Amino acid sequence: MPALSRTEFSSAVTAITSAFGDPTRREIYLWAHGRSDGVTASEVAEQFELHANVARHHLDKLTAGGYLEIGTVRPAGGAGRPSKRYRTVADEVGLDVPVGQDGVLVNLLGRALAELGEQRAAALAEEVGVEYGRAMAAGMGEQTPRSFRAALHTVADALSSHGFAARAEAEGNSLRIVTEHCPFGDAAVEHPVICAVDRGMVRGMLESLHGETSVDLVRSTPGGVDRCVTSVGLDH
């Protein structure tokens, strides 16, 4: 395994801590891993003596981190509502966290976008990010309506699992996502238009998890700061 930089190491720790920092969540993951047919929130609640909402919160955290996936199973005979079941993604227990990107491909992306002109390139990069964000949200399975704050924390967890070392926080009367590490590295500094991909990912996930959302990248590492800050707010 190649050595990680300080920021990559920090990103990996953030992602793993978000998913497995709670001891109950670790036990839930290991228990789910031993059940090939997956588990439901109600089964987890009963097994660990939790409220159903708390059990669902733990399962959603593990799903956002990419450690569980969601499927549905219809009851025997086809009568009744299908149940949502959480299954482990890998056959073996592991803590692999994607913290790197292929530098050659990322630089190629940056140069290709630069050829389009700033306005068109930014629009295209954000569009790609939105589509990818929606795909990430879809990978979490059918989502029940959730509060804006809860959706924002889910987005931050999902970004961390992709190497962004992200967290959701409040600043005054506004909410924002702060990312301590950019997996695109120096390519984003050389080609700031790549940052539109990040903005699109946040918007795509929030739209899927909650609804139409305004997203604005207010500070970024290409702008000379050590972290990126994305301000978010409801469009309605």
N, C-alpha and C positions, 0 to 999 in steps of 0.2 A: 504494500500500500504506500503511495507517495506521501512524503511529509507534507503536513498542512501548514500554511502560514498562520500568523497569530489571529488574523481576522477570520480565516476559514475555521480554525479551531474554535473560536468564539461562536461562530455561526452554528457549528455542529453541536456544541454544548447547549446553546439556546434551544435548538430544535429538539434535542433529546430530552432536555429538562422539561420543556413544555408538554411533551407526550408522557414522560415517565417520572416526572418529579414528585408526583403524589404516590405514596406507597400503595394505596388502594387501587389506583389505576394500573400499577405494575402487576398486581395480583389479578386484576380483571383481564389484562392482556394475556398473561400466562394461562389463566383458566380458559379463555376463549381459544387460545392456541391448541389446547388439548381436545377441542370439540370440532370435528370435521364438518358438522352440519351448521356451525356458527351458533351465535347466542342472540337472544332478544334482550331488550332493555328490562323487561319484566323478569326474565330469568336471572339477569345480573342483580337486579334489585333484591330478589328473593335469596340468591346465593350469598350476597354480601350484606344483607340486612340494610339496604339503602332505600331512600325514596326513589320512585321511578324516574323523576326528573334528574336526580343526582346521578343515577346510573346512566341515563341517556347522555348527560354532560360528559362523563368519563369516556363513553363510547365515541362520542362525537370528537373529542380531543384526539383520541387515537386514530380516528378516521382522517381528521384534518392533517395529521402528521404522516399519513400514508401507510400506517401499520395495520389498519383494518379497512375492509371494503364492505359495502352494503348491498344486499340482494333481498329479494322478496320471495316468500314461499307461500303458496296457497294451501289452506287446510285440506286434509284428506276428504275426498268427496267433492271438493270444489265449493263448498258452502262457507260463507263467512268472509271476512276481510283478510287479505293476505298479510302475513306477518313480516316485519322488517328484521332481517337477520344480519348480524355483523360477523364477518369471517376474517381471519388473519390473511394477509396478502401473501406472505412467504411460508413455505413448508417448514423452514427452520427459524428458530428465534434469532434475530439479528438486529443490529443497530446501525445499519448502513445509512448514511445521510448524504444526499447529493449536494456537495458544496462547491464543486468546480464546474467550469464550462470550458469547452474546447476553444482556446484562444484564437486559433486560426479562423475557425468558423465565425466567432463573434466579431473579429476584426473585418472579415469579409462582409458580414451583415452591416456593420457600421459604414463601410465604404460604399456598399451598394445603396444604402439609404441616402447617403450624402449626395449621390449622383441624381437623386430625384428632386432635390431642392428641399429646403428646410420644412416648408409648410406641408407638402405632400408626403414627405418622409415621416414627419411626426404623426400625421393622420394614419398612415399605413401601419406604423409601428404600434400605435395605440389600438388599432383595429385588430391586429394580430394578438396583442395582449388581452383584449376583451374576449376574443374567442377562446384563448387558452385558459383564461380565468373561468369562463363558463364551463369548460371541460373539466377543470379542477373541481368546481362545485358539483358537477354532475357525478364525478367519481365518488363523492361522499354519499351518493344515493338520494332517495327522495327526502327532501328537507321539509320539515314542518315550519310554519311561519314562526319567526323568532324576532326578538327585539333587535333594534339597530345596533346597540352596544354588543349584544351576544354575537351577532353576525360579524361585527368588526373584529372581535377577538378570534373568531374562527378563521377569518381571513389572515390575521397576523400569524396564527399557528401554521396555516397552510404555506404562507410565504417563508416562514422559518424552515419548514421541511424542505424547501427548495433552495436553501442557502442564503436567505436574506437577513437572518437574525432580526426578525421584526417583533414589534410589540405595539399594542393599542393603548392609547392613553388620552386623557383629557387635558386640554390647555384652555383655561378660562371657560368660556361657554361653548367651545368647539371640541371636536374629536379629531384625532389624527392617528396615523400609523407612522412609527419611527423605525427605520431600518438601519442597523449598525454596520451592515456589510452588503456589498453588491457583488453577486456572483459573476457579473460581467467584467469586473476588474477594470484594468486601465482602458479597455476598449470604450467603456462608457464615458471616461474622462476625455478621450480623444474624439469620440462621436456622441455628444450628449443626447442626440435624438433617440438613442437606445433607451433612455430613461422613460420614453413614452410607452415602452412595452410594460414596464413596471406599473405605470399609472393605469394602463388598460387592464392588467391582471386584477388590480384592486377593484376597478369598476365592474369588470365582468363577474367576479365572484360575489360582490355585494348585490348586484342586480339579481343574480340567481338566488341568493340566500335571503334577501330582504325586499328589494325593489329598486326602482330608479334612484340613482345616487350621484351627486356631483363629486368629482374627484379632482384635486388640484395639487400638483407637486410644487410645494412652496420653497423647499430647500433641497439641494442635491449636492453630492460630492463633486460633480463637474463644476459646480458653482463655487468651490473652494472650502466647503465645510466637511466635517468628518462623518456626517450621517445624512440620510435622506429623510425628509418629512413630507408626508402626503396628508393634506387636509381633506376631510370627507364631510359630507352633509347631505341630508335628504333633499330631493328635488321637489317633494310635495309635502 
